Amino acid sequence: MNWSRVRDAICYVLFVVSLTSVVQWLAPDSGLMAQPAAEEPTVNLGCTRDGQAPPPLPTLVQEMREAILAASRSGDIEDLRTVLDWNEPKPHIGKEATEDPIAYWKKISADGAGREILAVLAEILECGYTALPLGSDIENNLVFIWPGIAEADLSKLTPQQEVWLYRLVSPAEAKDMIEAKRWKWWRLAIGADGTWHTFYKAE
């Protein structure tokens, strides 16, 4: 008997068996193939004045947005103090100049504790945004606005933008703004460097 041929035949059989096992292990229906990583959640985009999608949020803008959202979801408006401390000066919040935005928001909030304001912040930051070239730094001059429809032509909203509008205001308020051709509700602005510039109710 030619033991060399027997040995080669055995090696070949073992190789085929091993290869078959690997293929089966990687088969899509085997349940063993590595699953693709879940996609990162995306922020809904609004549109710019020229109808194009705005640029992605810079990292510093994302961080500020997430910080405001986290404080808004906590239910305690005092949690916004840490976020406000990141800014110098404080964001513009309305006609009344104040050194304590938290006290002002509690004062104007329907519930007296600022939870209505937290709800507004959470709602507008989860709607689309737009970007305007308003900053003084030519290379980093974008300011990101929420909700994006605050800068849109209210008479030419897309179906998605109309849904955002009705999420934010009542049908009567929406009709009033469309007829007036201007935004009459809350808006928030964050600069490309992550600075929280404004949060006020347009009139």
C-alpha positions in Angstrom: 0.0 0.0 0.0 1.2 3.5 -0.9 1.0 5.2 2.5 2.0 8.5 1.0 -1.1 8.6 -1.2 -3.3 7.5 1.7 -2.0 10.3 3.8 -2.6 12.8 1.0 -6.1 11.6 0.5 -6.9 11.9 4.2 -5.5 15.5 4.3 -7.6 16.4 1.3 -10.8 15.0 2.9 -10.1 16.9 6.1 -9.5 20.1 4.1 -12.8 19.8 2.2 -14.7 19.1 5.5 -13.2 22.1 7.2 -13.9 24.4 4.2 -17.5 23.3 4.1 -17.9 24.0 7.8 -16.5 27.5 7.4 -18.8 28.3 4.5 -21.9 27.1 6.5 -20.8 29.1 9.5 -20.6 32.3 7.4 -23.9 31.6 5.6 -26.4 34.5 6.0 -29.1 32.2 7.4 -26.8 30.5 9.9 -27.2 33.2 12.5 -23.5 33.2 13.1 -22.3 35.8 10.6 -21.3 39.0 12.1 -24.2 41.5 11.9 -23.5 45.0 10.5 -23.3 47.8 13.1 -26.5 49.7 13.7 -26.6 53.0 11.8 -26.1 56.1 13.9 -29.3 58.0 14.4 -29.5 61.0 12.1 -30.9 64.5 12.7 -33.8 65.5 10.5 -32.7 68.0 8.0 -34.7 71.1 7.1 -33.7 73.1 4.0 -31.8 76.2 3.2 -33.4 79.3 1.5 -32.2 78.0 -1.9 -34.1 74.7 -1.3 -31.0 72.6 -0.8 -30.3 70.4 2.3 -28.2 72.1 4.9 -24.7 70.9 5.8 -24.3 68.2 8.5 -24.0 69.6 12.0 -20.4 70.3 13.2 -19.3 68.2 16.2 -19.5 71.2 18.6 -23.0 72.0 17.4 -24.1 68.4 17.9 -22.7 68.5 21.4 -24.5 71.6 22.4 -27.8 70.3 20.9 -27.5 67.1 22.8 -26.7 68.9 26.0 -29.8 71.1 25.7 -31.9 68.0 24.8 -30.6 66.1 27.7 -31.5 68.9 30.1 -34.9 69.3 28.5 -35.8 65.6 28.9 -34.8 65.7 32.6 -38.0 67.6 33.5 -36.0 70.0 35.7 -35.1 73.4 34.1 -32.3 73.9 36.6 -30.4 71.3 34.6 -30.0 73.9 31.9 -27.7 76.0 34.1 -24.7 73.9 33.3 -25.4 74.3 29.6 -25.8 78.0 30.0 -22.5 78.2 31.9 -20.8 76.9 28.7 -21.8 80.2 27.0 -20.3 83.7 27.5 -22.4 85.8 27.2 -25.7 84.1 27.8 -28.0 83.4 24.8 -30.4 86.1 23.8 -33.8 85.0 25.2 -36.2 87.9 24.4 -36.9 91.5 24.8 -36.3 91.5 28.6 -32.6 91.6 29.4 -31.8 89.3 32.3 -28.8 87.7 34.0 -30.9 84.6 35.0 -32.5 83.0 32.0 -33.8 80.1 34.2 -35.8 82.5 36.4 -37.2 84.2 33.3 -38.2 80.9 31.7 -39.9 79.9 34.9 -41.8 83.2 35.0 -43.2 82.9 31.4 -43.8 79.2 31.5 -47.5 78.3 31.9 -46.7 75.8 34.7 -44.5 78.1 36.6 -41.7 75.6 36.8 -40.3 75.9 33.3 -41.5 72.5 32.1 -43.4 74.1 29.2 -40.1 75.7 28.1 -38.4 72.4 28.3 -41.1 70.8 26.1 -40.6 73.6 23.5 -36.8 73.1 23.5 -37.2 69.3 23.1 -39.8 69.7 20.3 -38.0 72.2 18.2 -34.6 70.5 18.5 -36.1 67.3 17.2 -37.5 69.0 14.1 -35.4 69.9 11.1 -32.8 72.7 11.1 -31.4 75.1 8.6 -28.0 76.9 8.3 -27.5 80.6 7.6 -24.2 82.4 6.9 -24.5 84.9 9.7 -21.3 84.7 11.7 -18.4 87.1 11.4 -15.8 84.4 10.8 -15.7 84.0 7.0 -14.4 80.4 7.2 -16.7 79.3 10.1 -19.7 81.6 9.7 -22.7 79.3 9.7 -25.4 79.6 12.3 -27.7 76.6 12.7 -31.4 77.4 13.3 -34.1 75.3 14.8 -36.8 74.7 13.6 -35.7 75.0 10.0 -39.1 76.1 9.0 -38.6 79.3 10.9 -36.5 80.4 7.9 -38.6 78.8 5.2 -41.2 80.3 2.9 -44.3 79.3 4.9 -46.4 79.4 1.7 -44.3 76.7 0.0 -43.7 74.1 2.8 -43.0 70.5 1.8 -45.3 67.8 3.2 -42.6 66.9 5.8 -42.2 70.6 6.8 -46.0 70.9 7.2 -45.9 68.0 9.6 -43.2 69.7 11.6 -45.3 72.9 11.7 -48.4 71.1 13.0 -46.2 69.3 15.6 -45.1 72.7 16.9 -48.3 74.9 16.8 -52.0 74.6 16.5 -53.8 74.7 13.1 -55.0 78.2 13.9 -51.5 79.4 14.7 -50.1 77.8 11.6 -52.8 79.5 9.5 -52.0 82.8 11.1 -48.3 82.5 10.3 -48.9 81.4 6.7 -51.2 84.3 6.1 -48.7 86.7 7.8 -45.8 85.1 5.8 -43.6 85.1 8.9 -42.6 82.9 11.7 -44.3 83.7 15.0 -43.1 81.1 17.4 -40.0 79.8 19.2 -36.6 79.6 17.5 -33.1 78.6 18.6 -29.7 79.3 17.1 -26.3 77.6 17.7 -23.2 78.9 16.0 -20.8 76.6 14.2 -18.4 76.8 17.1 -21.1 75.4 19.5 -22.1 78.7 21.0 -25.8 78.9 21.9 -26.7 82.3 20.5 -30.5 82.7 20.9 -33.7 81.1 22.1 -36.8 83.3 22.0 -40.3 83.5 20.8 -40.6 85.5 17.6 -43.6 87.9 17.4 
